[in-house]
Amino acid sequence: MALYITDECINCDVCEPECPNEAISPGDEIYVIDPNLCTECVGHYETSQCVEVCPVDCIPHDPDHVETQEELMEKYLRLTED
């Protein structure tokens, strides 16, 4: 399941550099997560790094993009293949 950033985001800029897939970018008003790039850090880390560093806990699972751990790993492998 991809993650998303809620409107509680304070634009503190700490999540974007933590994303190993470069799925986080500045949006019109708050940061946004591209669900096509988000693997919840599966393949990179044990936990989602953006969630770990977010000071306001505004990065929940996206109910519109439900994925299993296996699907997230497949996405990671597609994104990292050379």
A tleap script that builds the chain and sets N, CA, C and O, in Angstrom:
source leaprc.protein.ff14SB
mol = sequence {
  NMET ALA LEU TYR ILE THR ASP GLU CYS ILE
  ASN CYS ASP VAL CYS GLU PRO GLU CYS PRO
  ASN GLU ALA ILE SER PRO GLY ASP GLU ILE
  TYR VAL ILE ASP PRO ASN LEU CYS THR GLU
  CYS VAL GLY HIE TYR GLU THR SER GLN CYS
  VAL GLU VAL CYS PRO VAL ASP CYS ILE PRO
  HIE ASP PRO ASP HIE VAL GLU THR GLN GLU
  GLU LEU MET GLU LYS TYR LEU ARG LEU THR
  GLU CASP
}
set mol.1.N position { 0.856 -1.168 0.000 }
set mol.1.CA position { 0.000 0.000 0.000 }
set mol.1.C position { 0.900 1.227 0.000 }
set mol.1.O position { 1.781 1.354 0.850 }
set mol.2.N position { 0.688 2.106 -0.922 }
set mol.2.CA position { 1.460 3.339 -0.963 }
set mol.2.C position { 1.056 4.230 0.211 }
set mol.2.O position { 0.041 4.004 0.871 }
set mol.3.N position { 1.860 5.220 0.442 }
set mol.3.CA position { 1.584 6.199 1.483 }
set mol.3.C position { 1.114 7.485 0.823 }
set mol.3.O position { 1.280 7.666 -0.383 }
set mol.4.N position { 0.530 8.374 1.609 }
set mol.4.CA position { 0.185 9.699 1.104 }
set mol.4.C position { 0.350 10.710 2.224 }
set mol.4.O position { 0.414 10.351 3.399 }
set mol.5.N position { 0.418 11.973 1.846 }
set mol.5.CA position { 0.625 13.047 2.803 }
set mol.5.C position { -0.678 13.822 2.943 }
set mol.5.O position { -1.252 14.278 1.954 }
set mol.6.N position { -1.135 13.966 4.175 }
set mol.6.CA position { -2.399 14.664 4.431 }
set mol.6.C position { -2.181 16.182 4.472 }
set mol.6.O position { -1.048 16.664 4.453 }
set mol.7.N position { -3.277 16.908 4.526 }
set mol.7.CA position { -3.192 18.367 4.562 }
set mol.7.C position { -2.694 18.900 5.907 }
set mol.7.O position { -2.629 20.113 6.108 }
set mol.8.N position { -2.347 18.009 6.815 }
set mol.8.CA position { -1.720 18.422 8.071 }
set mol.8.C position { -0.226 18.697 7.882 }
set mol.8.O position { 0.447 19.154 8.807 }
set mol.9.N position { 0.285 18.419 6.691 }
set mol.9.CA position { 1.696 18.646 6.363 }
set mol.9.C position { 2.060 20.105 6.626 }
set mol.9.O position { 1.312 21.016 6.271 }
set mol.10.N position { 3.213 20.313 7.250 }
set mol.10.CA position { 3.675 21.677 7.554 }
set mol.10.C position { 4.827 22.102 6.636 }
set mol.10.O position { 5.484 23.110 6.895 }
set mol.11.N position { 5.071 21.342 5.572 }
set mol.11.CA position { 6.127 21.657 4.601 }
set mol.11.C position { 7.487 21.844 5.271 }
set mol.11.O position { 8.207 22.797 4.971 }
set mol.12.N position { 7.828 20.951 6.156 }
set mol.12.CA position { 9.084 21.080 6.903 }
set mol.12.C position { 10.287 20.591 6.096 }
set mol.12.O position { 11.428 20.809 6.502 }
set mol.13.N position { 10.048 19.936 4.965 }
set mol.13.CA position { 11.109 19.501 4.053 }
set mol.13.C position { 11.936 18.308 4.545 }
set mol.13.O position { 12.972 18.022 3.944 }
set mol.14.N position { 11.543 17.613 5.586 }
set mol.14.CA position { 12.378 16.503 6.053 }
set mol.14.C position { 12.080 15.185 5.349 }
set mol.14.O position { 12.948 14.313 5.304 }
set mol.15.N position { 10.897 15.013 4.807 }
set mol.15.CA position { 10.539 13.730 4.194 }
set mol.15.C position { 11.155 13.525 2.814 }
set mol.15.O position { 11.611 12.426 2.495 }
set mol.16.N position { 11.172 14.559 2.006 }
set mol.16.CA position { 11.616 14.419 0.605 }
set mol.16.C position { 13.005 13.786 0.472 }
set mol.16.O position { 13.152 12.831 -0.291 }
set mol.17.N position { 14.023 14.272 1.173 }
set mol.17.CA position { 15.348 13.667 0.997 }
set mol.17.C position { 15.474 12.255 1.575 }
set mol.17.O position { 16.425 11.545 1.249 }
set mol.18.N position { 14.547 11.842 2.412 }
set mol.18.CA position { 14.605 10.511 3.016 }
set mol.18.C position { 14.089 9.415 2.089 }
set mol.18.O position { 14.366 8.238 2.320 }
set mol.19.N position { 13.348 9.775 1.053 }
set mol.19.CA position { 12.719 8.790 0.180 }
set mol.19.C position { 13.731 8.189 -0.793 }
set mol.19.O position { 14.254 8.907 -1.645 }
set mol.20.N position { 14.020 6.897 -0.689 }
set mol.20.CA position { 14.999 6.279 -1.577 }
set mol.20.C position { 14.505 6.134 -3.015 }
set mol.20.O position { 15.308 5.920 -3.924 }
set mol.21.N position { 13.202 6.248 -3.230 }
set mol.21.CA position { 12.641 6.102 -4.574 }
set mol.21.C position { 12.310 7.438 -5.229 }
set mol.21.O position { 11.788 7.473 -6.343 }
set mol.22.N position { 12.610 8.533 -4.543 }
set mol.22.CA position { 12.287 9.879 -5.032 }
set mol.22.C position { 10.797 10.005 -5.361 }
set mol.22.O position { 10.417 10.631 -6.351 }
set mol.23.N position { 9.964 9.400 -4.512 }
set mol.23.CA position { 8.515 9.429 -4.702 }
set mol.23.C position { 7.879 10.684 -4.121 }
set mol.23.O position { 6.723 10.985 -4.421 }
set mol.24.N position { 8.615 11.419 -3.296 }
set mol.24.CA position { 8.064 12.604 -2.628 }
set mol.24.C position { 8.560 13.859 -3.334 }
set mol.24.O position { 9.748 14.003 -3.623 }
set mol.25.N position { 7.623 14.760 -3.603 }
set mol.25.CA position { 7.982 16.016 -4.259 }
set mol.25.C position { 7.067 17.127 -3.752 }
set mol.25.O position { 5.993 16.855 -3.216 }
set mol.26.N position { 7.497 18.387 -3.924 }
set mol.26.CA position { 6.630 19.491 -3.518 }
set mol.26.C position { 5.394 19.546 -4.413 }
set mol.26.O position { 5.494 19.480 -5.638 }
set mol.27.N position { 4.240 19.666 -3.785 }
set mol.27.CA position { 2.996 19.834 -4.524 }
set mol.27.C position { 2.631 21.303 -4.558 }
set mol.27.O position { 3.456 22.161 -4.244 }
set mol.28.N position { 1.405 21.595 -4.936 }
set mol.28.CA position { 0.960 22.987 -4.989 }
set mol.28.C position { 0.959 23.636 -3.613 }
set mol.28.O position { 1.372 24.786 -3.460 }
set mol.29.N position { 0.490 22.887 -2.602 }
set mol.29.CA position { 0.418 23.447 -1.248 }
set mol.29.C position { 1.212 22.645 -0.229 }
set mol.29.O position { 1.765 23.214 0.712 }
set mol.30.N position { 1.274 21.333 -0.407 }
set mol.30.CA position { 2.006 20.452 0.509 }
set mol.30.C position { 2.791 19.440 -0.319 }
set mol.30.O position { 2.618 19.348 -1.535 }
set mol.31.N position { 3.640 18.697 0.341 }
set mol.31.CA position { 4.372 17.640 -0.345 }
set mol.31.C position { 3.402 16.539 -0.762 }
set mol.31.O position { 2.367 16.333 -0.128 }
set mol.32.N position { 3.751 15.835 -1.839 }
set mol.32.CA position { 2.918 14.750 -2.346 }
set mol.32.C position { 3.785 13.511 -2.578 }
set mol.32.O position { 4.995 13.609 -2.780 }
set mol.33.N position { 3.140 12.353 -2.543 }
set mol.33.CA position { 3.820 11.083 -2.788 }
set mol.33.C position { 3.244 10.463 -4.042 }
set mol.33.O position { 2.027 10.314 -4.160 }
set mol.34.N position { 4.107 10.097 -4.984 }
set mol.34.CA position { 3.697 9.432 -6.210 }
set mol.34.C position { 3.488 7.948 -5.885 }
set mol.34.O position { 4.457 7.252 -5.582 }
set mol.35.N position { 2.248 7.450 -5.940 }
set mol.35.CA position { 1.999 6.051 -5.586 }
set mol.35.C position { 2.670 5.063 -6.537 }
set mol.35.O position { 2.841 3.895 -6.191 }
set mol.36.N position { 3.050 5.516 -7.728 }
set mol.36.CA position { 3.751 4.637 -8.668 }
set mol.36.C position { 5.207 4.428 -8.285 }
set mol.36.O position { 5.852 3.496 -8.767 }
set mol.37.N position { 5.724 5.287 -7.426 }
set mol.37.CA position { 7.115 5.184 -6.981 }
set mol.37.C position { 7.245 4.747 -5.528 }
set mol.37.O position { 8.303 4.272 -5.115 }
set mol.38.N position { 6.183 4.903 -4.755 }
set mol.38.CA position { 6.243 4.578 -3.324 }
set mol.38.C position { 6.186 3.069 -3.099 }
set mol.38.O position { 5.257 2.394 -3.542 }
set mol.39.N position { 7.202 2.554 -2.399 }
set mol.39.CA position { 7.226 1.145 -2.005 }
set mol.39.C position { 7.195 1.006 -0.486 }
set mol.39.O position { 7.450 -0.074 0.048 }
set mol.40.N position { 6.885 2.093 0.203 }
set mol.40.CA position { 6.949 2.121 1.672 }
set mol.40.C position { 8.336 1.734 2.163 }
set mol.40.O position { 8.492 1.227 3.274 }
set mol.41.N position { 9.335 1.974 1.333 }
set mol.41.CA position { 10.743 1.660 1.592 }
set mol.41.C position { 11.035 0.156 1.576 }
set mol.41.O position { 12.133 -0.262 1.943 }
set mol.42.N position { 10.058 -0.660 1.152 }
set mol.42.CA position { 10.307 -2.101 1.000 }
set mol.42.C position { 11.472 -2.259 0.026 }
set mol.42.O position { 11.500 -1.632 -1.033 }
set mol.43.N position { 12.425 -3.101 0.397 }
set mol.43.CA position { 13.612 -3.308 -0.412 }
set mol.43.C position { 14.765 -2.414 -0.017 }
set mol.43.O position { 15.918 -2.707 -0.331 }
set mol.44.N position { 14.465 -1.332 0.666 }
set mol.44.CA position { 15.498 -0.398 1.102 }
set mol.44.C position { 15.694 -0.439 2.615 }
set mol.44.O position { 16.816 -0.577 3.104 }
set mol.45.N position { 14.579 -0.318 3.354 }
set mol.45.CA position { 14.629 -0.222 4.810 }
set mol.45.C position { 13.535 -1.072 5.441 }
set mol.45.O position { 12.616 -1.520 4.756 }
set mol.46.N position { 13.634 -1.285 6.714 }
set mol.46.CA position { 12.620 -2.035 7.465 }
set mol.46.C position { 11.357 -1.226 7.694 }
set mol.46.O position { 10.269 -1.788 7.819 }
set mol.47.N position { 11.496 0.097 7.750 }
set mol.47.CA position { 10.349 0.975 7.999 }
set mol.47.C position { 10.327 2.093 6.967 }
set mol.47.O position { 11.342 2.388 6.336 }
set mol.48.N position { 9.177 2.707 6.800 }
set mol.48.CA position { 9.035 3.833 5.880 }
set mol.48.C position { 9.757 5.039 6.459 }
set mol.48.O position { 9.388 5.541 7.521 }
set mol.49.N position { 10.778 5.500 5.767 }
set mol.49.CA position { 11.629 6.562 6.287 }
set mol.49.C position { 10.907 7.895 6.414 }
set mol.49.O position { 11.177 8.651 7.348 }
set mol.50.N position { 10.005 8.197 5.504 }
set mol.50.CA position { 9.271 9.469 5.602 }
set mol.50.C position { 8.397 9.492 6.856 }
set mol.50.O position { 8.278 10.518 7.527 }
set mol.51.N position { 7.793 8.349 7.157 }
set mol.51.CA position { 6.953 8.255 8.357 }
set mol.51.C position { 7.809 8.430 9.604 }
set mol.51.O position { 7.394 9.072 10.570 }
set mol.52.N position { 9.004 7.853 9.574 }
set mol.52.CA position { 9.916 7.941 10.721 }
set mol.52.C position { 10.314 9.380 11.037 }
set mol.52.O position { 10.429 9.744 12.208 }
set mol.53.N position { 10.527 10.201 10.013 }
set mol.53.CA position { 11.035 11.557 10.252 }
set mol.53.C position { 9.947 12.618 10.344 }
set mol.53.O position { 10.224 13.738 10.774 }
set mol.54.N position { 8.737 12.302 9.957 }
set mol.54.CA position { 7.656 13.300 9.944 }
set mol.54.C position { 7.329 13.766 11.368 }
set mol.54.O position { 6.961 12.953 12.215 }
set mol.55.N position { 7.462 15.072 11.633 }
set mol.55.CA position { 7.205 15.562 12.987 }
set mol.55.C position { 5.725 15.697 13.343 }
set mol.55.O position { 5.389 15.850 14.518 }
set mol.56.N position { 4.835 15.643 12.348 }
set mol.56.CA position { 3.407 15.822 12.634 }
set mol.56.C position { 2.571 14.585 12.300 }
set mol.56.O position { 1.342 14.650 12.328 }
set mol.57.N position { 3.210 13.476 11.990 }
set mol.57.CA position { 2.509 12.215 11.704 }
set mol.57.C position { 1.387 12.391 10.684 }
set mol.57.O position { 0.236 12.042 10.944 }
set mol.58.N position { 1.740 12.938 9.521 }
set mol.58.CA position { 0.731 13.183 8.488 }
set mol.58.C position { 0.908 12.286 7.269 }
set mol.58.O position { 0.480 12.639 6.170 }
set mol.59.N position { 1.546 11.111 7.462 }
set mol.59.CA position { 1.793 10.221 6.324 }
set mol.59.C position { 1.217 8.829 6.617 }
set mol.59.O position { 1.940 7.934 7.056 }
set mol.60.N position { -0.080 8.656 6.373 }
set mol.60.CA position { -0.709 7.348 6.580 }
set mol.60.C position { -0.668 6.500 5.299 }
set mol.60.O position { -0.188 6.945 4.257 }
set mol.61.N position { -1.177 5.283 5.408 }
set mol.61.CA position { -1.351 4.426 4.235 }
set mol.61.C position { -2.463 4.987 3.363 }
set mol.61.O position { -3.450 5.528 3.862 }
set mol.62.N position { -2.289 4.851 2.066 }
set mol.62.CA position { -3.254 5.370 1.101 }
set mol.62.C position { -4.285 4.285 0.776 }
set mol.62.O position { -3.952 3.312 0.099 }
set mol.63.N position { -5.521 4.432 1.241 }
set mol.63.CA position { -6.537 3.400 0.996 }
set mol.63.C position { -6.899 3.264 -0.485 }
set mol.63.O position { -7.528 2.282 -0.880 }
set mol.64.N position { -6.510 4.237 -1.298 }
set mol.64.CA position { -6.777 4.169 -2.735 }
set mol.64.C position { -5.712 3.395 -3.500 }
set mol.64.O position { -5.868 3.133 -4.692 }
set mol.65.N position { -4.627 3.026 -2.818 }
set mol.65.CA position { -3.524 2.303 -3.462 }
set mol.65.C position { -3.068 1.151 -2.575 }
set mol.65.O position { -1.954 1.157 -2.052 }
set mol.66.N position { -3.938 0.173 -2.414 }
set mol.66.CA position { -3.649 -0.978 -1.558 }
set mol.66.C position { -2.737 -1.952 -2.296 }
set mol.66.O position { -3.037 -2.370 -3.414 }
set mol.67.N position { -1.610 -2.312 -1.656 }
set mol.67.CA position { -0.661 -3.265 -2.222 }
set mol.67.C position { -0.153 -4.185 -1.121 }
set mol.67.O position { -0.006 -3.770 0.029 }
set mol.68.N position { 0.110 -5.422 -1.475 }
set mol.68.CA position { 0.678 -6.373 -0.521 }
set mol.68.C position { 2.187 -6.138 -0.425 }
set mol.68.O position { 2.765 -5.415 -1.236 }
set mol.69.N position { 2.807 -6.749 0.561 }
set mol.69.CA position { 4.263 -6.670 0.681 }
set mol.69.C position { 4.934 -7.229 -0.572 }
set mol.69.O position { 5.952 -6.703 -1.022 }
set mol.70.N position { 4.364 -8.295 -1.134 }
set mol.70.CA position { 4.916 -8.898 -2.351 }
set mol.70.C position { 4.824 -7.931 -3.529 }
set mol.70.O position { 5.766 -7.817 -4.315 }
set mol.71.N position { 3.699 -7.240 -3.654 }
set mol.71.CA position { 3.544 -6.261 -4.728 }
set mol.71.C position { 4.509 -5.090 -4.549 }
set mol.71.O position { 5.060 -4.582 -5.526 }
set mol.72.N position { 4.713 -4.664 -3.307 }
set mol.72.CA position { 5.661 -3.590 -3.044 }
set mol.72.C position { 7.076 -4.030 -3.402 }
set mol.72.O position { 7.850 -3.239 -3.940 }
set mol.73.N position { 7.421 -5.283 -3.109 }
set mol.73.CA position { 8.748 -5.802 -3.457 }
set mol.73.C position { 8.906 -5.890 -4.972 }
set mol.73.O position { 9.975 -5.580 -5.499 }
set mol.74.N position { 7.865 -6.304 -5.674 }
set mol.74.CA position { 7.917 -6.347 -7.137 }
set mol.74.C position { 8.118 -4.946 -7.707 }
set mol.74.O position { 8.886 -4.759 -8.651 }
set mol.75.N position { 7.431 -3.966 -7.134 }
set mol.75.CA position { 7.587 -2.577 -7.580 }
set mol.75.C position { 9.022 -2.113 -7.322 }
set mol.75.O position { 9.643 -1.486 -8.180 }
set mol.76.N position { 9.539 -2.426 -6.140 }
set mol.76.CA position { 10.930 -2.073 -5.809 }
set mol.76.C position { 11.884 -2.670 -6.843 }
set mol.76.O position { 12.779 -1.980 -7.332 }
set mol.77.N position { 11.699 -3.937 -7.173 }
set mol.77.CA position { 12.588 -4.593 -8.140 }
set mol.77.C position { 12.483 -3.942 -9.521 }
set mol.77.O position { 13.494 -3.788 -10.207 }
set mol.78.N position { 11.289 -3.563 -9.929 }
set mol.78.CA position { 11.117 -2.863 -11.220 }
set mol.78.C position { 11.809 -1.505 -11.201 }
set mol.78.O position { 12.456 -1.113 -12.171 }
set mol.79.N position { 11.665 -0.792 -10.085 }
set mol.79.CA position { 12.249 0.553 -9.993 }
set mol.79.C position { 13.771 0.546 -9.922 }
set mol.79.O position { 14.417 1.514 -10.326 }
set mol.80.N position { 14.342 -0.533 -9.415 }
set mol.80.CA position { 15.782 -0.567 -9.204 }
set mol.80.C position { 16.542 -1.380 -10.234 }
set mol.80.O position { 17.771 -1.436 -10.192 }
set mol.81.N position { 15.825 -2.017 -11.166 }
set mol.81.CA position { 16.543 -2.811 -12.158 }
set mol.81.C position { 17.283 -1.884 -13.118 }
set mol.81.O position { 16.810 -0.801 -13.463 }
set mol.82.N position { 18.439 -2.339 -13.529 }
set mol.82.CA position { 19.271 -1.521 -14.454 }
set mol.82.C position { 19.222 -2.067 -15.848 }
set mol.82.O position { 19.853 -1.515 -16.750 }
savepdb mol mol.pdb
quit
